[in-house]
Amino acid sequence: MDIQLVRIDDRLLHGQVATTWAKTTRINRIIVVSDEVAANPISKALVSQAAPPDIKAHVVTLDKLVEVYFHPMFLNVKVLLLFTKPSDVAAVYKRGVYINTVNIGGMKFTQGKKMITHFISVDDSDIEAFKFLDARGIELEVRKVPSDRKQLLMDILKKGNHI
């Protein structure tokens, strides 16, 4: 599997991902990796419908991603992995899915989360997952779209005294 982009965006597949990121990364497949989304037939259908016509979109569980990551059939497939939360990224990394950079595009505010930018909110579980990934040398960069200036998530967390 040729991973072109790993992105965390709880809005899943929407205009920014479907158009700008897909075009910039020249992928031919988007894989939403989430046990929760995979268990919801409506969400799965919406993801498939939101994909650009020339790009296949799938929703898989974490287990399924690990299984297909090592399958020879996907060796030269250029993919964008789309996650809803950082703990899932950490979980697949622990199981051997090689990741060197994670783009954080959107994590909505909910009860118990702190706003760290105008489009990213985190709780303690998110921060622990980000710290785990950072400790392994994985770049955690914040950008909504490719043309935005890249910011490092760990710098934002440190500046705001969140870690």
VMD Tcl script that builds the backbone (N, CA, C; Angstrom):
set m [mol new atoms 489]
animate dup $m
set s [atomselect $m all]
$s set {name element resname resid chain x y z} {
  {N N MET 1 A 0.852 -1.179 0.000}
  {CA C MET 1 A 0.000 0.000 0.000}
  {C C MET 1 A 0.896 1.240 0.000}
  {N N ASP 2 A 0.649 2.113 -0.926}
  {CA C ASP 2 A 1.431 3.333 -1.065}
  {C C ASP 2 A 0.631 4.482 -0.443}
  {N N ILE 3 A 0.876 4.744 0.833}
  {CA C ILE 3 A 0.105 5.753 1.566}
  {C C ILE 3 A 0.631 7.145 1.208}
  {N N GLN 4 A -0.197 7.934 0.564}
  {CA C GLN 4 A 0.159 9.290 0.169}
  {C C GLN 4 A -0.177 10.312 1.246}
  {N N LEU 5 A -1.223 10.032 2.033}
  {CA C LEU 5 A -1.639 10.962 3.078}
  {C C LEU 5 A -2.403 10.206 4.149}
  {N N VAL 6 A -2.075 10.492 5.401}
  {CA C VAL 6 A -2.864 10.045 6.541}
  {C C VAL 6 A -3.468 11.309 7.128}
  {N N ARG 7 A -4.791 11.333 7.228}
  {CA C ARG 7 A -5.490 12.537 7.682}
  {C C ARG 7 A -6.477 12.171 8.770}
  {N N ILE 8 A -6.550 13.026 9.784}
  {CA C ILE 8 A -7.593 12.916 10.804}
  {C C ILE 8 A -8.580 14.036 10.538}
  {N N ASP 9 A -9.817 13.643 10.286}
  {CA C ASP 9 A -10.871 14.618 10.028}
  {C C ASP 9 A -12.199 13.952 10.350}
  {N N ASP 10 A -12.812 14.345 11.444}
  {CA C ASP 10 A -14.044 13.671 11.852}
  {C C ASP 10 A -15.243 14.025 10.981}
  {N N ARG 11 A -15.035 14.930 10.016}
  {CA C ARG 11 A -16.101 15.214 9.052}
  {C C ARG 11 A -16.080 14.194 7.918}
  {N N LEU 12 A -15.092 13.333 7.954}
  {CA C LEU 12 A -14.910 12.273 6.961}
  {C C LEU 12 A -14.658 12.826 5.568}
  {N N LEU 13 A -15.332 12.277 4.603}
  {CA C LEU 13 A -15.079 12.631 3.211}
  {C C LEU 13 A -15.992 13.783 2.806}
  {N N HIS 14 A -15.387 14.945 2.612}
  {CA C HIS 14 A -16.138 16.151 2.242}
  {C C HIS 14 A -15.347 16.865 1.150}
  {N N GLY 15 A -15.778 18.027 0.768}
  {CA C GLY 15 A -15.193 18.738 -0.364}
  {C C GLY 15 A -13.693 18.904 -0.310}
  {N N GLN 16 A -13.139 19.305 0.847}
  {CA C GLN 16 A -11.695 19.520 0.939}
  {C C GLN 16 A -10.917 18.237 0.684}
  {N N VAL 17 A -11.397 17.135 1.254}
  {CA C VAL 17 A -10.709 15.865 1.066}
  {C C VAL 17 A -10.946 15.345 -0.343}
  {N N ALA 18 A -12.204 15.386 -0.754}
  {CA C ALA 18 A -12.573 14.799 -2.044}
  {C C ALA 18 A -11.945 15.528 -3.230}
  {N N THR 19 A -11.688 16.790 -3.089}
  {CA C THR 19 A -11.147 17.533 -4.235}
  {C C THR 19 A -9.689 17.915 -4.031}
  {N N THR 20 A -9.410 18.836 -3.116}
  {CA C THR 20 A -8.046 19.368 -3.025}
  {C C THR 20 A -7.009 18.336 -2.591}
  {N N TRP 21 A -7.277 17.606 -1.513}
  {CA C TRP 21 A -6.279 16.642 -1.048}
  {C C TRP 21 A -6.127 15.491 -2.026}
  {N N ALA 22 A -7.232 15.015 -2.575}
  {CA C ALA 22 A -7.147 13.905 -3.533}
  {C C ALA 22 A -6.351 14.306 -4.765}
  {N N LYS 23 A -6.577 15.516 -5.250}
  {CA C LYS 23 A -5.862 15.986 -6.437}
  {C C LYS 23 A -4.378 16.206 -6.137}
  {N N THR 24 A -4.079 16.824 -5.012}
  {CA C THR 24 A -2.693 17.111 -4.638}
  {C C THR 24 A -1.882 15.831 -4.434}
  {N N THR 25 A -2.494 14.830 -3.829}
  {CA C THR 25 A -1.769 13.593 -3.519}
  {C C THR 25 A -1.799 12.575 -4.651}
  {N N ARG 26 A -2.633 12.818 -5.666}
  {CA C ARG 26 A -2.751 11.922 -6.830}
  {C C ARG 26 A -3.071 10.482 -6.435}
  {N N ILE 27 A -4.003 10.352 -5.519}
  {CA C ILE 27 A -4.409 9.026 -5.048}
  {C C ILE 27 A -5.430 8.412 -5.996}
  {N N ASN 28 A -5.601 7.102 -5.861}
  {CA C ASN 28 A -6.688 6.454 -6.585}
  {C C ASN 28 A -7.645 5.712 -5.654}
  {N N ARG 29 A -7.413 5.875 -4.333}
  {CA C ARG 29 A -8.303 5.239 -3.371}
  {C C ARG 29 A -8.288 6.006 -2.055}
  {N N ILE 30 A -9.479 6.193 -1.494}
  {CA C ILE 30 A -9.631 6.772 -0.160}
  {C C ILE 30 A -10.168 5.675 0.739}
  {N N ILE 31 A -9.494 5.478 1.858}
  {CA C ILE 31 A -9.943 4.471 2.816}
  {C C ILE 31 A -10.229 5.166 4.141}
  {N N VAL 32 A -11.499 5.164 4.526}
  {CA C VAL 32 A -11.902 5.657 5.837}
  {C C VAL 32 A -11.700 4.505 6.807}
  {N N VAL 33 A -10.916 4.763 7.858}
  {CA C VAL 33 A -10.571 3.721 8.819}
  {C C VAL 33 A -11.233 4.054 10.149}
  {N N SER 34 A -12.314 3.317 10.455}
  {CA C SER 34 A -13.055 3.572 11.689}
  {C C SER 34 A -13.991 2.411 11.969}
  {N N ASP 35 A -13.856 1.815 13.135}
  {CA C ASP 35 A -14.783 0.747 13.520}
  {C C ASP 35 A -16.211 1.267 13.611}
  {N N GLU 36 A -16.369 2.491 14.135}
  {CA C GLU 36 A -17.704 3.061 14.303}
  {C C GLU 36 A -18.371 3.345 12.955}
  {N N VAL 37 A -17.647 3.973 12.042}
  {CA C VAL 37 A -18.214 4.292 10.731}
  {C C VAL 37 A -18.494 3.005 9.957}
  {N N ALA 38 A -17.603 2.026 10.065}
  {CA C ALA 38 A -17.790 0.753 9.355}
  {C C ALA 38 A -19.036 0.018 9.835}
  {N N ALA 39 A -19.441 0.260 11.073}
  {CA C ALA 39 A -20.622 -0.400 11.625}
  {C C ALA 39 A -21.923 0.326 11.267}
  {N N ASN 40 A -21.823 1.481 10.609}
  {CA C ASN 40 A -23.000 2.290 10.292}
  {C C ASN 40 A -23.242 2.293 8.780}
  {N N PRO 41 A -24.239 1.543 8.299}
  {CA C PRO 41 A -24.471 1.440 6.848}
  {C C PRO 41 A -24.754 2.784 6.173}
  {N N ILE 42 A -25.408 3.692 6.860}
  {CA C ILE 42 A -25.708 5.000 6.266}
  {C C ILE 42 A -24.420 5.796 6.067}
  {N N SER 43 A -23.570 5.830 7.085}
  {CA C SER 43 A -22.293 6.543 6.962}
  {C C SER 43 A -21.432 5.941 5.856}
  {N N LYS 44 A -21.413 4.622 5.770}
  {CA C LYS 44 A -20.638 3.961 4.715}
  {C C LYS 44 A -21.133 4.370 3.330}
  {N N ALA 45 A -22.433 4.416 3.160}
  {CA C ALA 45 A -23.011 4.796 1.862}
  {C C ALA 45 A -22.679 6.243 1.521}
  {N N LEU 46 A -22.739 7.125 2.511}
  {CA C LEU 46 A -22.436 8.539 2.277}
  {C C LEU 46 A -20.980 8.734 1.854}
  {N N VAL 47 A -20.078 7.981 2.455}
  {CA C VAL 47 A -18.660 8.078 2.084}
  {C C VAL 47 A -18.477 7.684 0.619}
  {N N SER 48 A -19.091 6.603 0.227}
  {CA C SER 48 A -18.964 6.147 -1.166}
  {C C SER 48 A -19.505 7.178 -2.145}
  {N N GLN 49 A -20.606 7.833 -1.790}
  {CA C GLN 49 A -21.220 8.821 -2.667}
  {C C GLN 49 A -20.419 10.116 -2.743}
  {N N ALA 50 A -19.645 10.427 -1.700}
  {CA C ALA 50 A -18.904 11.687 -1.656}
  {C C ALA 50 A -17.580 11.640 -2.419}
  {N N ALA 51 A -17.145 10.462 -2.793}
  {CA C ALA 51 A -15.854 10.331 -3.479}
  {C C ALA 51 A -15.934 10.864 -4.908}
  {N N PRO 52 A -14.853 11.455 -5.374}
  {CA C PRO 52 A -14.810 11.877 -6.788}
  {C C PRO 52 A -15.003 10.660 -7.699}
  {N N PRO 53 A -15.518 10.868 -8.899}
  {CA C PRO 53 A -15.839 9.744 -9.774}
  {C C PRO 53 A -14.669 8.829 -10.114}
  {N N ASP 54 A -13.461 9.353 -10.165}
  {CA C ASP 54 A -12.302 8.549 -10.558}
  {C C ASP 54 A -11.539 7.945 -9.375}
  {N N ILE 55 A -12.098 8.073 -8.167}
  {CA C ILE 55 A -11.423 7.567 -6.974}
  {C C ILE 55 A -12.365 6.634 -6.224}
  {N N LYS 56 A -11.855 5.451 -5.906}
  {CA C LYS 56 A -12.645 4.498 -5.129}
  {C C LYS 56 A -12.579 4.886 -3.661}
  {N N ALA 57 A -13.692 4.748 -2.958}
  {CA C ALA 57 A -13.734 5.038 -1.526}
  {C C ALA 57 A -14.287 3.827 -0.785}
  {N N HIS 58 A -13.636 3.500 0.314}
  {CA C HIS 58 A -14.042 2.364 1.131}
  {C C HIS 58 A -14.044 2.778 2.593}
  {N N VAL 59 A -14.847 2.097 3.376}
  {CA C VAL 59 A -14.836 2.251 4.823}
  {C C VAL 59 A -14.459 0.889 5.389}
  {N N VAL 60 A -13.425 0.865 6.221}
  {CA C VAL 60 A -12.962 -0.400 6.794}
  {C C VAL 60 A -12.740 -0.253 8.292}
  {N N THR 61 A -12.743 -1.383 8.975}
  {CA C THR 61 A -12.393 -1.407 10.389}
  {C C THR 61 A -10.874 -1.319 10.520}
  {N N LEU 62 A -10.412 -1.089 11.726}
  {CA C LEU 62 A -8.970 -1.066 11.960}
  {C C LEU 62 A -8.354 -2.420 11.615}
  {N N ASP 63 A -9.025 -3.510 12.011}
  {CA C ASP 63 A -8.522 -4.851 11.706}
  {C C ASP 63 A -8.378 -5.064 10.200}
  {N N LYS 64 A -9.375 -4.615 9.443}
  {CA C LYS 64 A -9.351 -4.810 7.987}
  {C C LYS 64 A -8.213 -4.009 7.358}
  {N N LEU 65 A -7.959 -2.790 7.842}
  {CA C LEU 65 A -6.850 -2.014 7.294}
  {C C LEU 65 A -5.535 -2.755 7.492}
  {N N VAL 66 A -5.308 -3.271 8.690}
  {CA C VAL 66 A -4.064 -3.996 8.957}
  {C C VAL 66 A -3.959 -5.201 8.024}
  {N N GLU 67 A -5.069 -5.888 7.801}
  {CA C GLU 67 A -5.080 -7.056 6.919}
  {C C GLU 67 A -4.731 -6.675 5.472}
  {N N VAL 68 A -5.359 -5.638 4.936}
  {CA C VAL 68 A -5.108 -5.285 3.536}
  {C C VAL 68 A -3.799 -4.515 3.358}
  {N N TYR 69 A -3.316 -3.873 4.402}
  {CA C TYR 69 A -2.050 -3.143 4.318}
  {C C TYR 69 A -0.918 -4.062 3.863}
  {N N PHE 70 A -0.946 -5.277 4.324}
  {CA C PHE 70 A 0.113 -6.231 4.013}
  {C C PHE 70 A -0.202 -7.107 2.789}
  {N N HIS 71 A -1.344 -6.905 2.163}
  {CA C HIS 71 A -1.739 -7.740 1.031}
  {C C HIS 71 A -1.043 -7.269 -0.243}
  {N N PRO 72 A -0.456 -8.194 -1.014}
  {CA C PRO 72 A 0.258 -7.816 -2.244}
  {C C PRO 72 A -0.621 -7.103 -3.281}
  {N N MET 73 A -1.916 -7.373 -3.263}
  {CA C MET 73 A -2.822 -6.745 -4.223}
  {C C MET 73 A -2.823 -5.217 -4.090}
  {N N PHE 74 A -2.496 -4.705 -2.901}
  {CA C PHE 74 A -2.525 -3.263 -2.652}
  {C C PHE 74 A -1.136 -2.631 -2.688}
  {N N LEU 75 A -0.160 -3.371 -3.146}
  {CA C LEU 75 A 1.228 -2.921 -3.121}
  {C C LEU 75 A 1.439 -1.562 -3.781}
  {N N ASN 76 A 0.878 -1.339 -4.953}
  {CA C ASN 76 A 1.098 -0.084 -5.679}
  {C C ASN 76 A -0.123 0.819 -5.711}
  {N N VAL 77 A -1.063 0.576 -4.832}
  {CA C VAL 77 A -2.272 1.399 -4.782}
  {C C VAL 77 A -1.971 2.645 -3.958}
  {N N LYS 78 A -2.183 3.825 -4.563}
  {CA C LYS 78 A -1.936 5.098 -3.869}
  {C C LYS 78 A -3.190 5.462 -3.073}
  {N N VAL 79 A -3.030 5.538 -1.748}
  {CA C VAL 79 A -4.195 5.740 -0.894}
  {C C VAL 79 A -4.068 6.953 0.014}
  {N N LEU 80 A -5.218 7.459 0.373}
  {CA C LEU 80 A -5.366 8.442 1.428}
  {C C LEU 80 A -6.097 7.716 2.540}
  {N N LEU 81 A -5.480 7.612 3.701}
  {CA C LEU 81 A -6.134 7.016 4.859}
  {C C LEU 81 A -6.775 8.134 5.655}
  {N N LEU 82 A -8.060 7.997 5.913}
  {CA C LEU 82 A -8.821 9.025 6.602}
  {C C LEU 82 A -9.355 8.454 7.911}
  {N N PHE 83 A -8.941 9.051 9.022}
  {CA C PHE 83 A -9.332 8.608 10.354}
  {C C PHE 83 A -10.212 9.662 11.016}
  {N N THR 84 A -10.987 9.240 12.011}
  {CA C THR 84 A -11.806 10.185 12.763}
  {C C THR 84 A -11.153 10.599 14.071}
  {N N LYS 85 A -10.189 9.802 14.545}
  {CA C LYS 85 A -9.560 10.132 15.831}
  {C C LYS 85 A -8.122 9.625 15.896}
  {N N PRO 86 A -7.287 10.325 16.653}
  {CA C PRO 86 A -5.870 9.963 16.710}
  {C C PRO 86 A -5.603 8.606 17.358}
  {N N SER 87 A -6.446 8.168 18.265}
  {CA C SER 87 A -6.212 6.867 18.905}
  {C C SER 87 A -6.270 5.731 17.889}
  {N N ASP 88 A -7.084 5.878 16.839}
  {CA C ASP 88 A -7.129 4.851 15.796}
  {C C ASP 88 A -5.849 4.852 14.968}
  {N N VAL 89 A -5.278 6.024 14.721}
  {CA C VAL 89 A -4.000 6.104 14.003}
  {C C VAL 89 A -2.925 5.394 14.825}
  {N N ALA 90 A -2.881 5.679 16.122}
  {CA C ALA 90 A -1.895 5.038 17.003}
  {C C ALA 90 A -2.103 3.521 17.025}
  {N N ALA 91 A -3.345 3.081 17.041}
  {CA C ALA 91 A -3.641 1.643 17.094}
  {C C ALA 91 A -3.141 0.905 15.859}
  {N N VAL 92 A -3.350 1.464 14.673}
  {CA C VAL 92 A -2.878 0.762 13.465}
  {C C VAL 92 A -1.354 0.859 13.343}
  {N N TYR 93 A -0.771 1.950 13.821}
  {CA C TYR 93 A 0.689 2.065 13.825}
  {C C TYR 93 A 1.292 0.959 14.699}
  {N N LYS 94 A 0.702 0.737 15.858}
  {CA C LYS 94 A 1.186 -0.308 16.775}
  {C C LYS 94 A 1.113 -1.689 16.142}
  {N N ARG 95 A 0.249 -1.841 15.156}
  {CA C ARG 95 A 0.059 -3.138 14.494}
  {C C ARG 95 A 0.830 -3.232 13.181}
  {N N GLY 96 A 1.737 -2.287 12.936}
  {CA C GLY 96 A 2.642 -2.414 11.812}
  {C C GLY 96 A 2.355 -1.575 10.584}
  {N N VAL 97 A 1.331 -0.719 10.626}
  {CA C VAL 97 A 1.053 0.154 9.493}
  {C C VAL 97 A 2.012 1.338 9.580}
  {N N TYR 98 A 2.919 1.439 8.604}
  {CA C TYR 98 A 3.950 2.473 8.626}
  {C C TYR 98 A 3.351 3.830 8.268}
  {N N ILE 99 A 3.591 4.785 9.147}
  {CA C ILE 99 A 3.105 6.155 8.968}
  {C C ILE 99 A 4.261 7.077 9.306}
  {N N ASN 100 A 4.507 8.089 8.457}
  {CA C ASN 100 A 5.570 9.036 8.808}
  {C C ASN 100 A 5.044 10.446 9.058}
  {N N THR 101 A 3.849 10.751 8.564}
  {CA C THR 101 A 3.239 12.065 8.760}
  {C C THR 101 A 1.739 11.901 8.912}
  {N N VAL 102 A 1.162 12.687 9.808}
  {CA C VAL 102 A -0.292 12.721 9.965}
  {C C VAL 102 A -0.740 14.164 9.809}
  {N N ASN 103 A -1.707 14.373 8.926}
  {CA C ASN 103 A -2.321 15.684 8.724}
  {C C ASN 103 A -3.573 15.734 9.597}
  {N N ILE 104 A -3.679 16.759 10.414}
  {CA C ILE 104 A -4.869 16.933 11.247}
  {C C ILE 104 A -5.691 18.043 10.616}
  {N N GLY 105 A -6.886 17.673 10.166}
  {CA C GLY 105 A -7.710 18.612 9.421}
  {C C GLY 105 A -8.941 19.086 10.140}
  {N N GLY 106 A -9.462 18.316 11.059}
  {CA C GLY 106 A -10.654 18.751 11.766}
  {C C GLY 106 A -11.068 17.769 12.838}
  {N N MET 107 A -11.191 18.278 14.058}
  {CA C MET 107 A -11.679 17.481 15.185}
  {C C MET 107 A -12.639 18.383 15.952}
  {N N LYS 108 A -13.919 18.094 15.816}
  {CA C LYS 108 A -14.939 19.000 16.349}
  {C C LYS 108 A -14.954 19.049 17.876}
  {N N PHE 109 A -15.495 20.155 18.369}
  {CA C PHE 109 A -15.641 20.348 19.801}
  {C C PHE 109 A -16.837 19.551 20.299}
  {N N THR 110 A -16.615 18.766 21.343}
  {CA C THR 110 A -17.682 18.068 22.049}
  {C C THR 110 A -17.401 18.177 23.539}
  {N N GLN 111 A -18.341 17.749 24.330}
  {CA C GLN 111 A -18.212 17.792 25.798}
  {C C GLN 111 A -16.893 17.150 26.229}
  {N N GLY 112 A -16.130 17.854 27.055}
  {CA C GLY 112 A -14.881 17.335 27.584}
  {C C GLY 112 A -13.651 17.628 26.737}
  {N N LYS 113 A -13.837 18.297 25.606}
  {CA C LYS 113 A -12.691 18.636 24.751}
  {C C LYS 113 A -12.328 20.103 24.912}
  {N N LYS 114 A -11.054 20.414 24.587}
  {CA C LYS 114 A -10.565 21.789 24.627}
  {C C LYS 114 A -10.248 22.221 23.201}
  {N N MET 115 A -10.645 23.430 22.877}
  {CA C MET 115 A -10.323 23.987 21.557}
  {C C MET 115 A -8.850 24.403 21.568}
  {N N ILE 116 A -8.079 23.891 20.596}
  {CA C ILE 116 A -6.680 24.313 20.500}
  {C C ILE 116 A -6.438 25.139 19.240}
  {N N THR 117 A -7.313 25.007 18.249}
  {CA C THR 117 A -7.352 25.901 17.095}
  {C C THR 117 A -8.835 26.094 16.796}
  {N N HIS 118 A -9.158 26.897 15.790}
  {CA C HIS 118 A -10.574 27.111 15.497}
  {C C HIS 118 A -11.234 25.906 14.839}
  {N N PHE 119 A -10.462 24.852 14.507}
  {CA C PHE 119 A -11.083 23.658 13.929}
  {C C PHE 119 A -10.588 22.346 14.553}
  {N N ILE 120 A -9.811 22.440 15.636}
  {CA C ILE 120 A -9.324 21.240 16.314}
  {C C ILE 120 A -9.585 21.344 17.811}
  {N N SER 121 A -10.262 20.324 18.329}
  {CA C SER 121 A -10.508 20.185 19.763}
  {C C SER 121 A -9.980 18.830 20.195}
  {N N VAL 122 A -9.396 18.784 21.384}
  {CA C VAL 122 A -8.803 17.541 21.876}
  {C C VAL 122 A -9.207 17.276 23.318}
  {N N ASP 123 A -9.162 15.997 23.673}
  {CA C ASP 123 A -9.311 15.613 25.069}
  {C C ASP 123 A -8.024 14.891 25.479}
  {N N ASP 124 A -7.974 14.396 26.704}
  {CA C ASP 124 A -6.753 13.755 27.191}
  {C C ASP 124 A -6.369 12.527 26.372}
  {N N SER 125 A -7.354 11.764 25.920}
  {CA C SER 125 A -7.089 10.583 25.099}
  {C C SER 125 A -6.443 10.975 23.769}
  {N N ASP 126 A -6.939 12.036 23.161}
  {CA C ASP 126 A -6.354 12.530 21.905}
  {C C ASP 126 A -4.914 12.960 22.123}
  {N N ILE 127 A -4.674 13.703 23.206}
  {CA C ILE 127 A -3.321 14.198 23.497}
  {C C ILE 127 A -2.367 13.030 23.725}
  {N N GLU 128 A -2.806 12.008 24.445}
  {CA C GLU 128 A -1.950 10.839 24.676}
  {C C GLU 128 A -1.607 10.142 23.359}
  {N N ALA 129 A -2.582 10.008 22.464}
  {CA C ALA 129 A -2.320 9.385 21.159}
  {C C ALA 129 A -1.341 10.232 20.359}
  {N N PHE 130 A -1.515 11.549 20.376}
  {CA C PHE 130 A -0.592 12.420 19.654}
  {C C PHE 130 A 0.815 12.339 20.249}
  {N N LYS 131 A 0.923 12.278 21.561}
  {CA C LYS 131 A 2.234 12.155 22.194}
  {C C LYS 131 A 2.905 10.836 21.812}
  {N N PHE 132 A 2.121 9.771 21.754}
  {CA C PHE 132 A 2.641 8.470 21.333}
  {C C PHE 132 A 3.210 8.557 19.914}
  {N N LEU 133 A 2.442 9.125 19.003}
  {CA C LEU 133 A 2.882 9.236 17.609}
  {C C LEU 133 A 4.106 10.137 17.491}
  {N N ASP 134 A 4.093 11.257 18.187}
  {CA C ASP 134 A 5.220 12.188 18.151}
  {C C ASP 134 A 6.497 11.528 18.676}
  {N N ALA 135 A 6.381 10.736 19.726}
  {CA C ALA 135 A 7.545 10.065 20.309}
  {C C ALA 135 A 8.181 9.072 19.340}
  {N N ARG 136 A 7.442 8.645 18.333}
  {CA C ARG 136 A 7.961 7.726 17.319}
  {C C ARG 136 A 8.480 8.461 16.091}
  {N N GLY 137 A 8.573 9.783 16.187}
  {CA C GLY 137 A 9.117 10.568 15.087}
  {C C GLY 137 A 8.129 10.854 13.974}
  {N N ILE 138 A 6.861 10.656 14.224}
  {CA C ILE 138 A 5.834 10.915 13.222}
  {C C ILE 138 A 5.483 12.399 13.263}
  {N N GLU 139 A 5.581 13.052 12.105}
  {CA C GLU 139 A 5.245 14.469 12.033}
  {C C GLU 139 A 3.727 14.624 12.130}
  {N N LEU 140 A 3.290 15.518 13.000}
  {CA C LEU 140 A 1.867 15.813 13.186}
  {C C LEU 140 A 1.655 17.247 12.730}
  {N N GLU 141 A 1.084 17.388 11.524}
  {CA C GLU 141 A 0.946 18.713 10.944}
  {C C GLU 141 A -0.520 19.088 10.787}
  {N N VAL 142 A -0.770 20.375 10.996}
  {CA C VAL 142 A -2.128 20.915 10.955}
  {C C VAL 142 A -2.288 21.745 9.692}
  {N N ARG 143 A -3.247 21.345 8.867}
  {CA C ARG 143 A -3.625 22.109 7.669}
  {C C ARG 143 A -5.002 21.630 7.239}
  {N N LYS 144 A -5.863 22.567 6.916}
  {CA C LYS 144 A -7.162 22.188 6.362}
  {C C LYS 144 A -7.017 21.766 4.913}
  {N N VAL 145 A -6.291 22.559 4.145}
  {CA C VAL 145 A -6.082 22.294 2.720}
  {C C VAL 145 A -4.589 22.396 2.407}
  {N N PRO 146 A -4.144 21.799 1.311}
  {CA C PRO 146 A -2.716 21.791 0.998}
  {C C PRO 146 A -2.073 23.171 0.911}
  {N N SER 147 A -2.828 24.188 0.513}
  {CA C SER 147 A -2.236 25.523 0.361}
  {C C SER 147 A -2.071 26.270 1.688}
  {N N ASP 148 A -2.655 25.759 2.770}
  {CA C ASP 148 A -2.472 26.390 4.083}
  {C C ASP 148 A -1.033 26.234 4.547}
  {N N ARG 149 A -0.605 27.177 5.379}
  {CA C ARG 149 A 0.728 27.082 5.978}
  {C C ARG 149 A 0.719 25.936 6.990}
  {N N LYS 150 A 1.712 25.078 6.897}
  {CA C LYS 150 A 1.810 23.937 7.805}
  {C C LYS 150 A 2.179 24.411 9.204}
  {N N GLN 151 A 1.448 23.907 10.195}
  {CA C GLN 151 A 1.776 24.149 11.599}
  {C C GLN 151 A 1.996 22.794 12.258}
  {N N LEU 152 A 2.916 22.725 13.183}
  {CA C LEU 152 A 3.156 21.476 13.894}
  {C C LEU 152 A 2.243 21.403 15.118}
  {N N LEU 153 A 1.491 20.320 15.195}
  {CA C LEU 153 A 0.515 20.159 16.274}
  {C C LEU 153 A 1.174 20.215 17.652}
  {N N MET 154 A 2.325 19.579 17.803}
  {CA C MET 154 A 2.961 19.556 19.118}
  {C C MET 154 A 3.354 20.964 19.561}
  {N N ASP 155 A 3.738 21.838 18.634}
  {CA C ASP 155 A 4.032 23.224 18.985}
  {C C ASP 155 A 2.770 23.931 19.476}
  {N N ILE 156 A 1.648 23.668 18.832}
  {CA C ILE 156 A 0.373 24.272 19.250}
  {C C ILE 156 A -0.001 23.780 20.647}
  {N N LEU 157 A 0.158 22.484 20.895}
  {CA C LEU 157 A -0.185 21.925 22.205}
  {C C LEU 157 A 0.725 22.499 23.305}
  {N N LYS 158 A 2.029 22.619 23.008}
  {CA C LYS 158 A 2.961 23.175 23.980}
  {C C LYS 158 A 2.682 24.649 24.251}
  {N N LYS 159 A 2.433 25.398 23.198}
  {CA C LYS 159 A 2.170 26.828 23.325}
  {C C LYS 159 A 0.932 27.086 24.180}
  {N N GLY 160 A -0.061 26.245 24.039}
  {CA C GLY 160 A -1.301 26.401 24.806}
  {C C GLY 160 A -1.266 25.713 26.161}
  {N N ASN 161 A -0.089 25.211 26.544}
  {CA C ASN 161 A 0.082 24.491 27.816}
  {C C ASN 161 A -0.870 23.298 27.935}
  {N N HIS 162 A -1.064 22.579 26.850}
  {CA C HIS 162 A -1.923 21.396 26.874}
  {C C HIS 162 A -1.119 20.113 27.126}
  {N N ILE 163 A 0.224 20.238 27.013}
  {CA C ILE 163 A 1.078 19.090 27.334}
  {C C ILE 163 A 2.248 19.548 28.186}
}
mol reanalyze $m
mol bondsrecalc $m
mol representation Tube
mol addrep $m
